[in-house]
Amino acid sequence: MTDTNTNTVRRIERAIEATGVVVTGVAEGQWANITPCAEWDARAVLNHTVGGMRIFTAELNGTAPGADHESDWLGTDPKAAYTEAAEADRTAWNRPGALDTTVHISLGALPGPMAALIHFTEVCVHGVDLAVATGQQASVDEELCEELLSVMHGLGGFDAYRVPGVFGPEVQPPPGAAPHGQLLAYLGRTLA
């Protein structure tokens, strides 16, 4: 693995860990809370995240995920579902040759490094969505949010991803916004 690829896998691991802290902190009555991710409550955001983890894991391992992305991946225990998916996901990304794999997701067939960047983005951003929805902004890994925002600013043609169902038009972050607020604003989410 090159240093860049190693860094991307380490960022995925950090995003899994940071999101896990937030998931652990969700109170039982908060799963229906609205999130910055339009039209999804906290449970739907976590379900989407776990589904993505399961699909990426299956793709990296050359197996079938067993369900569609938006199927119910959480069952009756969302926290346990996240923990199990996180462990499998972490293991899959650390498998020798994982980044040499072509990953097939709804965006098409992607080379491993691009798939890793997309997965890092998904886990990190949806972890922040959950943190905001459940009042856990203090648990957010602000350094990781800064890193992701820097990566996004460095991508040429990011506006191509500003389509319904992916990212919205950039909005102005609140004055003095923390890195997670700046990241969400860049992706078209509002904190109000």
C-alpha angles and dihedrals in degrees: 000000000000120000090254092053092045089052091051092052090047089051090052089052091049091048090050090051095045093047089047090058089053094045090052090053097053110113118224093251094051101073091094094050115125117249136205086254101092117246096004127103122207094273092050091050091051091045090052090048094049091045090053091049091051092048094048090047091052093047092049091048095044094241136117117266093223096228144033121274094256097042117116103278095163104060113178096327113053094175094053090045090055093047093051094045091046093055093048091046094049091049093048094052090050094050111117108263094015092132091050089064123102106229121209115208135146090285090059135252109339132186113245097255093052091045089051092052091050091048092048089052093049096049095043097045096043089048087056090046089056093045092053092045093052100037095253100125089131088065094057118113096236093184090056090049089052090050093050092047090050091051091050092049088052094055114096115227097017089154088074087074093053095100132121110284094023116051132337130221114294114269130201111265118228114270110279093010116177117241092268090055091048090050094050091047091051088054093050099259123130126212096209 
